[in-house]
């Protein structure tokens, strides 16, 4: 009986030891501790872990690379996370790689993502501190989405009120009036025709400018013909000289008129004698009368000579020559 009891005790102890080893194995396997692999440590510091705990997975470029070994609060704004990484991945993790906290799927467990560095850098060493990159977590995204939904709802309500006011306004009544619509169409057609005419006018102006540049037409000739330009310059010079001469003549006439006015005012000169002296004017009239009487007497003497027998033949010949038609060439 004593020997049987000892065997039972040994069997119980063996079973308990096996259970302990099995439970311990399950624990390490659950924590992804890689009992039979070699590992090294990396560190990363964050301001907010967003629910990250010890034992969460660490991914490198989306591949399982290790687990979160420990979490330590450095100060009130910095939390240091120690990562236990498989040494088989060490050759691929370069310095200046970045670590960020993500989620497995949409609502899964928190993980640490190590993003590869861009550039040819040496591999990381045991205990290196990786640069942390903060990302927007799901809660912040949901809060932002909630605020966005509230803003969209407010905008929709404001648009609804605005549309109701517009529908009830006089503007919509004007737009619904077919007469106003026809008038607007007519106005738009007129604007379209005016724009077409403006385009044609612009084309004509461009053609005129091209003709002027190429020397076509009167304007082109004026701008491109150097001889004509020289003639115009000479003509302008002559006009300018004529203007100067006219101004000089006007000044001379002005001086002459001034002199005549002065002579008339002072009683000097022949013009004053003719215009102002009544005695001289009477003598001049008498002289003119005498000249007129002398001319009348001379005409009578000439008429008497025409009837004199000595000169009668001469005057008849002169009269015949005057009435004879001119000979044809």
Secondary structure, 3 states (H helix, E strand, C coil): CHHHHHHHHHHHHHHHHHHHHHHHHHHHHHCCCCCCCCEEEEEEEECCCCCCCCCCEEEECCEEEEEEEEEEECCCCCEEEEEEEEHHHHHHCECCCEEEEEECCCCCCEEEEEECCCCCCCECCCCCEEEECCCCCHHHHHHHHHHHHHHHHHHHHHHHHHHHHHHCCHHHHHHHCHHHHHHHHHHHHHHHHHHHHHHHHHHHHHHHHHHHHHCCHHHHHHHHCHHHHHHHHHHHHHHHHHHHHHHHHHHHHHHHHHHHHHHHHHCCHHHHHHHCCHHHHHHHHHHHHHHHHHHHHHHHHHHHHHHCCCCHHHHHHHHHHHHCCCCCC
